[in-house]
Amino acid sequence: MTAIRVLLVDDQELVRAGFRIILESEPGIRVVGEAGDGETAVRLAEQTHPDVVCMDVQMPGMDGLEATRLLTAGVEPRPAVLVLTTFNREDYLFTALRAGASGFLLKNASPEELVNAVQVLARGDALLAPELTRHVIARFGQGATAVPPAAAPAAPAATSALAELTDREREVLGLLAAGMSNGEIAKRLYLGEATVKTHVSKVLLKLGLRDRIQAVIFAYENGLAVRGE
Protein backbone atom coordinates (compact mmCIF):
# COMPACT_ATOMS: atom_id res chain seq x y z
CA MET A 1 0.00 0.00 0.00
CA THR A 2 1.32 3.43 -0.94
CA ALA A 3 2.22 5.56 2.06
CA ILE A 4 0.31 8.78 2.71
CA ARG A 5 2.64 11.67 1.87
CA VAL A 6 2.44 14.55 4.37
CA LEU A 7 3.92 18.06 4.28
CA LEU A 8 4.25 19.81 7.66
CA VAL A 9 3.89 23.62 7.73
CA ASP A 10 4.50 25.50 10.99
CA ASP A 11 6.82 28.36 11.93
CA GLN A 12 7.87 26.53 15.12
CA GLU A 13 10.47 23.85 14.45
CA LEU A 14 9.67 22.07 17.72
CA VAL A 15 6.02 21.73 16.72
CA ARG A 16 6.98 20.30 13.34
CA ALA A 17 9.32 17.83 15.04
CA GLY A 18 6.53 16.68 17.33
CA PHE A 19 4.11 16.20 14.44
CA ARG A 20 6.76 14.28 12.49
CA ILE A 21 7.36 11.88 15.37
CA ILE A 22 3.63 11.26 15.81
CA LEU A 23 2.88 10.74 12.13
CA GLU A 24 5.92 8.68 11.19
CA SER A 25 5.27 6.32 14.10
CA GLU A 26 2.16 5.27 12.20
CA PRO A 27 2.70 2.67 9.44
CA GLY A 28 1.58 4.01 6.09
CA ILE A 29 2.36 7.69 6.72
CA ARG A 30 5.52 9.44 5.49
CA VAL A 31 6.52 13.06 6.06
CA VAL A 32 7.96 14.31 2.77
CA GLY A 33 8.87 17.85 3.80
CA GLU A 34 8.67 20.71 6.28
CA ALA A 35 8.13 24.44 5.84
CA GLY A 36 8.15 27.39 8.22
CA ASP A 37 5.96 29.74 6.18
CA GLY A 38 3.26 29.67 3.54
CA GLU A 39 5.42 30.66 0.59
CA THR A 40 7.88 27.85 1.27
CA ALA A 41 4.98 25.45 1.75
CA VAL A 42 3.54 26.21 -1.69
CA ARG A 43 6.95 25.74 -3.31
CA LEU A 44 7.64 22.48 -1.47
CA ALA A 45 4.20 21.12 -2.32
CA GLU A 46 4.98 21.56 -6.01
CA GLN A 47 8.20 19.59 -5.52
CA THR A 48 7.06 16.83 -3.15
CA HIS A 49 3.42 16.29 -4.20
CA PRO A 50 1.99 15.58 -0.73
CA ASP A 51 -1.39 13.94 -0.24
CA VAL A 52 -2.06 15.97 2.91
CA VAL A 53 -0.64 19.31 4.12
CA CYS A 54 -0.79 19.98 7.87
CA MET A 55 -1.04 23.78 7.86
CA ASP A 56 -0.52 26.29 10.65
CA VAL A 57 -2.48 29.56 10.46
CA GLN A 58 -0.31 32.36 11.85
CA MET A 59 3.16 32.43 10.29
CA PRO A 60 5.55 35.16 9.14
CA GLY A 61 5.17 36.28 5.55
CA MET A 62 2.43 34.34 3.79
CA ASP A 63 0.04 32.90 6.39
CA GLY A 64 -1.53 29.48 6.31
CA LEU A 65 -4.90 30.66 5.05
CA GLU A 66 -3.44 32.25 1.90
CA ALA A 67 -1.19 29.22 1.37
CA THR A 68 -4.26 26.98 1.66
CA ARG A 69 -6.07 29.00 -0.98
CA LEU A 70 -3.14 28.71 -3.39
CA LEU A 71 -2.63 24.99 -2.80
CA THR A 72 -6.27 24.06 -3.28
CA ALA A 73 -6.60 26.23 -6.40
CA GLY A 74 -3.43 24.93 -8.03
CA VAL A 75 -2.91 22.26 -10.66
CA GLU A 76 -3.94 18.66 -10.10
CA PRO A 77 -3.31 16.63 -8.09
CA ARG A 78 -4.13 19.06 -5.30
CA PRO A 79 -3.31 18.11 -1.71
CA ALA A 80 -5.91 18.04 1.02
CA VAL A 81 -5.21 20.71 3.64
CA LEU A 82 -5.62 20.07 7.36
CA VAL A 83 -5.51 23.39 9.20
CA LEU A 84 -3.92 23.10 12.66
CA THR A 85 -4.00 26.01 15.08
CA THR A 86 -3.83 26.84 18.77
CA PHE A 87 -6.54 29.44 18.29
CA ASN A 88 -10.14 28.29 18.73
CA ARG A 89 -11.47 31.14 16.62
CA GLU A 90 -14.52 30.83 14.41
CA ASP A 91 -13.23 33.33 11.86
CA TYR A 92 -10.23 31.05 11.26
CA LEU A 93 -12.58 28.10 10.79
CA PHE A 94 -14.77 29.87 8.23
CA THR A 95 -11.85 31.40 6.35
CA ALA A 96 -9.98 28.09 6.25
CA LEU A 97 -13.01 26.26 4.89
CA ARG A 98 -13.68 28.93 2.28
CA ALA A 99 -9.99 28.84 1.30
CA GLY A 100 -10.41 25.15 0.46
CA ALA A 101 -9.27 23.33 3.60
CA SER A 102 -10.68 19.84 4.04
CA GLY A 103 -10.34 19.80 7.82
CA PHE A 104 -9.72 21.90 10.90
CA LEU A 105 -8.02 20.65 14.07
CA LEU A 106 -6.77 22.38 17.20
CA LYS A 107 -3.19 21.68 18.22
CA ASN A 108 -4.32 20.38 21.59
CA ALA A 109 -5.88 17.38 19.83
CA SER A 110 -4.52 13.97 20.77
CA PRO A 111 -1.89 12.16 18.67
CA GLU A 112 -4.57 9.66 17.69
CA GLU A 113 -6.82 12.46 16.45
CA LEU A 114 -4.00 13.90 14.33
CA VAL A 115 -3.25 10.53 12.75
CA ASN A 116 -6.93 9.90 12.11
CA ALA A 117 -7.36 13.34 10.55
CA VAL A 118 -4.52 12.73 8.10
CA GLN A 119 -5.95 9.34 7.16
CA VAL A 120 -9.45 10.76 6.70
CA LEU A 121 -8.24 13.56 4.42
CA ALA A 122 -6.03 11.19 2.44
CA ARG A 123 -9.14 9.14 1.65
CA GLY A 124 -10.71 12.23 0.12
CA ASP A 125 -13.15 12.85 2.97
CA ALA A 126 -13.71 15.97 5.07
CA LEU A 127 -12.64 15.92 8.70
CA LEU A 128 -15.50 17.97 10.10
CA ALA A 129 -18.13 15.88 11.84
CA PRO A 130 -21.86 16.60 11.41
CA GLU A 131 -21.84 18.23 14.85
CA LEU A 132 -19.28 20.80 13.71
CA THR A 133 -21.19 21.28 10.46
CA ARG A 134 -24.19 22.21 12.59
CA HIS A 135 -22.01 24.70 14.44
CA VAL A 136 -21.15 26.36 11.12
CA ILE A 137 -24.84 26.49 10.23
CA ALA A 138 -25.71 27.93 13.64
CA ARG A 139 -23.31 30.78 12.90
CA PHE A 140 -25.19 31.40 9.65
CA GLY A 141 -28.35 31.67 11.72
CA GLN A 142 -26.72 34.26 13.97
CA GLY A 143 -25.73 36.39 10.99
CA ALA A 144 -22.01 35.60 11.13
CA THR A 145 -19.98 38.23 9.31
CA ALA A 146 -17.25 35.77 8.33
CA VAL A 147 -19.52 34.20 5.70
CA PRO A 148 -21.31 35.73 2.72
CA PRO A 149 -25.01 36.68 2.89
CA ALA A 150 -27.34 33.74 2.47
CA ALA A 151 -30.28 33.50 0.10
CA ALA A 152 -28.42 35.49 -2.57
CA PRO A 153 -29.31 34.73 -6.20
CA ALA A 154 -27.33 31.82 -7.58
CA ALA A 155 -24.52 32.70 -9.96
CA PRO A 156 -25.07 31.67 -13.61
CA ALA A 157 -22.49 28.89 -13.37
CA ALA A 158 -24.11 27.59 -10.18
CA THR A 159 -27.57 27.75 -11.79
CA SER A 160 -26.32 25.67 -14.71
CA ALA A 161 -24.77 23.09 -12.38
CA LEU A 162 -27.91 22.91 -10.24
CA ALA A 163 -29.98 22.16 -13.33
CA GLU A 164 -28.04 18.90 -13.63
CA LEU A 165 -29.31 17.68 -10.25
CA THR A 166 -32.33 15.40 -10.01
CA ASP A 167 -35.15 16.29 -7.61
CA ARG A 168 -33.85 13.72 -5.15
CA GLU A 169 -30.31 15.09 -5.36
CA ARG A 170 -31.54 18.62 -4.68
CA GLU A 171 -33.44 17.26 -1.70
CA VAL A 172 -30.28 15.58 -0.40
CA LEU A 173 -28.32 18.81 -0.89
CA GLY A 174 -30.89 20.69 1.16
CA LEU A 175 -30.58 18.19 3.99
CA LEU A 176 -26.79 18.42 3.81
CA ALA A 177 -27.18 22.17 4.25
CA ALA A 178 -29.20 21.43 7.38
CA GLY A 179 -26.16 19.63 8.80
CA MET A 180 -27.58 16.13 8.60
CA SER A 181 -25.36 13.06 8.49
CA ASN A 182 -25.90 10.35 5.88
CA GLY A 183 -27.71 8.25 8.49
CA GLU A 184 -30.06 11.08 9.38
CA ILE A 185 -30.77 11.80 5.71
CA ALA A 186 -31.50 8.10 5.18
CA LYS A 187 -34.07 8.12 7.98
CA ARG A 188 -35.68 11.33 6.75
CA LEU A 189 -36.03 10.07 3.16
CA TYR A 190 -36.64 6.39 4.02
CA LEU A 191 -33.55 5.32 2.07
CA GLY A 192 -30.59 3.10 2.79
CA GLU A 193 -27.36 4.79 3.87
CA ALA A 194 -25.55 3.36 0.85
CA THR A 195 -28.13 4.99 -1.41
CA VAL A 196 -27.73 8.32 0.38
CA LYS A 197 -23.95 8.08 0.04
CA THR A 198 -24.39 7.57 -3.71
CA HIS A 199 -26.65 10.62 -3.95
CA VAL A 200 -24.16 12.74 -1.98
CA SER A 201 -21.33 11.62 -4.27
CA LYS A 202 -23.36 12.56 -7.35
CA VAL A 203 -24.22 15.97 -5.89
CA LEU A 204 -20.55 16.71 -5.21
CA LEU A 205 -19.51 15.49 -8.66
CA LYS A 206 -22.14 17.47 -10.56
CA LEU A 207 -21.48 20.67 -8.61
CA GLY A 208 -17.69 20.29 -8.75
CA LEU A 209 -17.39 20.25 -4.96
CA ARG A 210 -14.75 18.43 -2.94
CA ASP A 211 -16.73 17.40 0.13
CA ARG A 212 -19.96 17.87 2.10
CA ILE A 213 -18.61 20.94 3.88
CA GLN A 214 -18.23 22.70 0.54
CA ALA A 215 -21.77 21.55 -0.26
CA VAL A 216 -23.08 23.33 2.85
CA ILE A 217 -21.27 26.55 1.91
CA PHE A 218 -22.47 26.24 -1.72
CA ALA A 219 -26.08 25.86 -0.61
CA TYR A 220 -25.98 29.03 1.49
CA GLU A 221 -24.03 31.06 -1.07
CA ASN A 222 -26.51 30.21 -3.82
CA GLY A 223 -29.75 30.79 -1.95
CA LEU A 224 -30.64 27.12 -1.48
CA ALA A 225 -30.80 27.55 2.29
CA VAL A 226 -31.68 30.49 4.48
CA ARG A 227 -30.07 31.52 7.73
CA GLY A 228 -31.96 30.23 10.73
CA GLU A 229 -33.77 27.49 8.81
C-alpha positions as CSV (number, residue, x, y, z in Angstrom):
1,M,0.0,0.0,0.0
2,T,1.3,3.4,-0.9
3,A,2.2,5.6,2.1
4,I,0.3,8.8,2.7
5,R,2.6,11.7,1.9
6,V,2.4,14.6,4.4
7,L,3.9,18.1,4.3
8,L,4.3,19.8,7.7
9,V,3.9,23.6,7.7
10,D,4.5,25.5,11.0
11,D,6.8,28.4,11.9
12,Q,7.9,26.5,15.1
13,E,10.5,23.8,14.4
14,L,9.7,22.1,17.7
15,V,6.0,21.7,16.7
16,R,7.0,20.3,13.3
17,A,9.3,17.8,15.0
18,G,6.5,16.7,17.3
19,F,4.1,16.2,14.4
20,R,6.8,14.3,12.5
21,I,7.4,11.9,15.4
22,I,3.6,11.3,15.8
23,L,2.9,10.7,12.1
24,E,5.9,8.7,11.2
25,S,5.3,6.3,14.1
26,E,2.2,5.3,12.2
27,P,2.7,2.7,9.4
28,G,1.6,4.0,6.1
29,I,2.4,7.7,6.7
30,R,5.5,9.4,5.5
31,V,6.5,13.1,6.1
32,V,8.0,14.3,2.8
33,G,8.9,17.9,3.8
34,E,8.7,20.7,6.3
35,A,8.1,24.4,5.8
36,G,8.2,27.4,8.2
37,D,6.0,29.7,6.2
38,G,3.3,29.7,3.5
39,E,5.4,30.7,0.6
40,T,7.9,27.9,1.3
41,A,5.0,25.5,1.7
42,V,3.5,26.2,-1.7
43,R,6.9,25.7,-3.3
44,L,7.6,22.5,-1.5
45,A,4.2,21.1,-2.3
46,E,5.0,21.6,-6.0
47,Q,8.2,19.6,-5.5
48,T,7.1,16.8,-3.1
49,H,3.4,16.3,-4.2
50,P,2.0,15.6,-0.7
51,D,-1.4,13.9,-0.2
52,V,-2.1,16.0,2.9
53,V,-0.6,19.3,4.1
54,C,-0.8,20.0,7.9
55,M,-1.0,23.8,7.9
56,D,-0.5,26.3,10.7
57,V,-2.5,29.6,10.5
58,Q,-0.3,32.4,11.8
59,M,3.2,32.4,10.3
60,P,5.6,35.2,9.1
61,G,5.2,36.3,5.6
62,M,2.4,34.3,3.8
63,D,0.0,32.9,6.4
64,G,-1.5,29.5,6.3
65,L,-4.9,30.7,5.0
66,E,-3.4,32.2,1.9
67,A,-1.2,29.2,1.4
68,T,-4.3,27.0,1.7
69,R,-6.1,29.0,-1.0
70,L,-3.1,28.7,-3.4
71,L,-2.6,25.0,-2.8
72,T,-6.3,24.1,-3.3
73,A,-6.6,26.2,-6.4
74,G,-3.4,24.9,-8.0
75,V,-2.9,22.3,-10.7
76,E,-3.9,18.7,-10.1
77,P,-3.3,16.6,-8.1
78,R,-4.1,19.1,-5.3
79,P,-3.3,18.1,-1.7
80,A,-5.9,18.0,1.0
81,V,-5.2,20.7,3.6
82,L,-5.6,20.1,7.4
83,V,-5.5,23.4,9.2
84,L,-3.9,23.1,12.7
85,T,-4.0,26.0,15.1
86,T,-3.8,26.8,18.8
87,F,-6.5,29.4,18.3
88,N,-10.1,28.3,18.7
89,R,-11.5,31.1,16.6
90,E,-14.5,30.8,14.4
91,D,-13.2,33.3,11.9
92,Y,-10.2,31.1,11.3
93,L,-12.6,28.1,10.8
94,F,-14.8,29.9,8.2
95,T,-11.8,31.4,6.4
96,A,-10.0,28.1,6.3
97,L,-13.0,26.3,4.9
98,R,-13.7,28.9,2.3
99,A,-10.0,28.8,1.3
100,G,-10.4,25.2,0.5
101,A,-9.3,23.3,3.6
102,S,-10.7,19.8,4.0
103,G,-10.3,19.8,7.8
104,F,-9.7,21.9,10.9
105,L,-8.0,20.7,14.1
106,L,-6.8,22.4,17.2
107,K,-3.2,21.7,18.2
108,N,-4.3,20.4,21.6
109,A,-5.9,17.4,19.8
110,S,-4.5,14.0,20.8
111,P,-1.9,12.2,18.7
112,E,-4.6,9.7,17.7
113,E,-6.8,12.5,16.4
114,L,-4.0,13.9,14.3
115,V,-3.2,10.5,12.7
116,N,-6.9,9.9,12.1
117,A,-7.4,13.3,10.6
118,V,-4.5,12.7,8.1
119,Q,-6.0,9.3,7.2
120,V,-9.5,10.8,6.7
121,L,-8.2,13.6,4.4
122,A,-6.0,11.2,2.4
123,R,-9.1,9.1,1.6
124,G,-10.7,12.2,0.1
125,D,-13.2,12.9,3.0
126,A,-13.7,16.0,5.1
127,L,-12.6,15.9,8.7
128,L,-15.5,18.0,10.1
129,A,-18.1,15.9,11.8
130,P,-21.9,16.6,11.4
131,E,-21.8,18.2,14.9
132,L,-19.3,20.8,13.7
133,T,-21.2,21.3,10.5
134,R,-24.2,22.2,12.6
135,H,-22.0,24.7,14.4
136,V,-21.1,26.4,11.1
137,I,-24.8,26.5,10.2
138,A,-25.7,27.9,13.6
139,R,-23.3,30.8,12.9
140,F,-25.2,31.4,9.6
141,G,-28.3,31.7,11.7
142,Q,-26.7,34.3,14.0
143,G,-25.7,36.4,11.0
144,A,-22.0,35.6,11.1
145,T,-20.0,38.2,9.3
146,A,-17.3,35.8,8.3
147,V,-19.5,34.2,5.7
148,P,-21.3,35.7,2.7
149,P,-25.0,36.7,2.9
150,A,-27.3,33.7,2.5
151,A,-30.3,33.5,0.1
152,A,-28.4,35.5,-2.6
153,P,-29.3,34.7,-6.2
154,A,-27.3,31.8,-7.6
155,A,-24.5,32.7,-10.0
156,P,-25.1,31.7,-13.6
157,A,-22.5,28.9,-13.4
158,A,-24.1,27.6,-10.2
159,T,-27.6,27.8,-11.8
160,S,-26.3,25.7,-14.7
161,A,-24.8,23.1,-12.4
162,L,-27.9,22.9,-10.2
163,A,-30.0,22.2,-13.3
164,E,-28.0,18.9,-13.6
165,L,-29.3,17.7,-10.3
166,T,-32.3,15.4,-10.0
167,D,-35.1,16.3,-7.6
168,R,-33.8,13.7,-5.2
169,E,-30.3,15.1,-5.4
170,R,-31.5,18.6,-4.7
171,E,-33.4,17.3,-1.7
172,V,-30.3,15.6,-0.4
173,L,-28.3,18.8,-0.9
174,G,-30.9,20.7,1.2
175,L,-30.6,18.2,4.0
176,L,-26.8,18.4,3.8
177,A,-27.2,22.2,4.3
178,A,-29.2,21.4,7.4
179,G,-26.2,19.6,8.8
180,M,-27.6,16.1,8.6
181,S,-25.4,13.1,8.5
182,N,-25.9,10.3,5.9
183,G,-27.7,8.2,8.5
184,E,-30.1,11.1,9.4
185,I,-30.8,11.8,5.7
186,A,-31.5,8.1,5.2
187,K,-34.1,8.1,8.0
188,R,-35.7,11.3,6.7
189,L,-36.0,10.1,3.2
190,Y,-36.6,6.4,4.0
191,L,-33.6,5.3,2.1
192,G,-30.6,3.1,2.8
193,E,-27.4,4.8,3.9
194,A,-25.5,3.4,0.8
195,T,-28.1,5.0,-1.4
196,V,-27.7,8.3,0.4
197,K,-24.0,8.1,0.0
198,T,-24.4,7.6,-3.7
199,H,-26.7,10.6,-3.9
200,V,-24.2,12.7,-2.0
201,S,-21.3,11.6,-4.3
202,K,-23.4,12.6,-7.4
203,V,-24.2,16.0,-5.9
204,L,-20.6,16.7,-5.2
205,L,-19.5,15.5,-8.7
206,K,-22.1,17.5,-10.6
207,L,-21.5,20.7,-8.6
208,G,-17.7,20.3,-8.7
209,L,-17.4,20.2,-5.0
210,R,-14.7,18.4,-2.9
211,D,-16.7,17.4,0.1
212,R,-20.0,17.9,2.1
213,I,-18.6,20.9,3.9
214,Q,-18.2,22.7,0.5
215,A,-21.8,21.5,-0.3
216,V,-23.1,23.3,2.8
217,I,-21.3,26.5,1.9
218,F,-22.5,26.2,-1.7
219,A,-26.1,25.9,-0.6
220,Y,-26.0,29.0,1.5
221,E,-24.0,31.1,-1.1
222,N,-26.5,30.2,-3.8
223,G,-29.8,30.8,-2.0
224,L,-30.6,27.1,-1.5
225,A,-30.8,27.5,2.3
226,V,-31.7,30.5,4.5
227,R,-30.1,31.5,7.7
228,G,-32.0,30.2,10.7
229,E,-33.8,27.5,8.8
